[in-house]
Every structure is written in C-alpha cells, then in structure tokens.
Amino acid sequence: MGDWYVKNLWMLCREIGGEPTHARFLMDAAGVGKLEVYRNPKVSVPEYNSMDPLLMHLAFVSNDPSVDPGPLVAAGARVVEDLTNTPAGTSWSCCGIRGDACAAG
C-alpha cells in the first residue's frame, strides 16, 4: 500500500521494515505529514473492497479535483463520489483505492 501512495500520490517514503510487516512512513513532498502504514500478521487484512470508503479515508489537496482522479483511477483507484461543489466554493471528489491496486507493500 505504501508503494502505491509513493508512486501515485507523490509521497516520500521511509521504509522501516521488510517482511512480514512491510512498514512504511509516508510523508508529503515537504517531509511532513507523517503517516505509517503496515500489515500486522497477527490479524487478517480486512476486505477493504467490500467496505464503504467513508469508514476510513485520507484527504489530499488537489489543484484540480475535476482532473486529478483520472490518473488515480488509471492506477487502480475507483471514483466513489463524483465531483462535488460546496456552497463555500470549494470542490472535491472521492476516490477509493481497491485492495488489489496496492496489495503488495
């Protein structure tokens, strides 16, 4: 999963573990906003594809939310909610990452 975020969301990665956890610390381009992702072999991986993405999500700033989902979808994400314009004048779109898109690492 961490590798998918690095490749498709331009995050920086500091790998801190190999088998069996594949732990990664992910950071934004400025090296802040740290997020740890890993797999703990003590528990089974949830069926993320069958879960509503609103149960857990990460939000990223987009300069063009009408265009930015395209490359993510091409890399295995799926559009969960189409572009929404708020009364305050902001726009957003919700993409979910399928489990098979980022299963390795």
Secondary structure as GFF3:
##gff-version 3
##sequence-region A 1 105
A	DSSP	alpha_helix	2	9	.	.	.	ID=ss1
A	DSSP	beta_strand	12	15	.	.	.	ID=ss2
A	DSSP	beta_strand	24	27	.	.	.	ID=ss3
A	DSSP	beta_strand	35	37	.	.	.	ID=ss4
A	DSSP	three_ten_helix	48	50	.	.	.	ID=ss5
A	DSSP	three_ten_helix	53	55	.	.	.	ID=ss6
A	DSSP	alpha_helix	69	74	.	.	.	ID=ss7
A	DSSP	beta_strand	77	85	.	.	.	ID=ss8
A	DSSP	beta_strand	91	97	.	.	.	ID=ss9
A	DSSP	three_ten_helix	99	101	.	.	.	ID=ss10
###
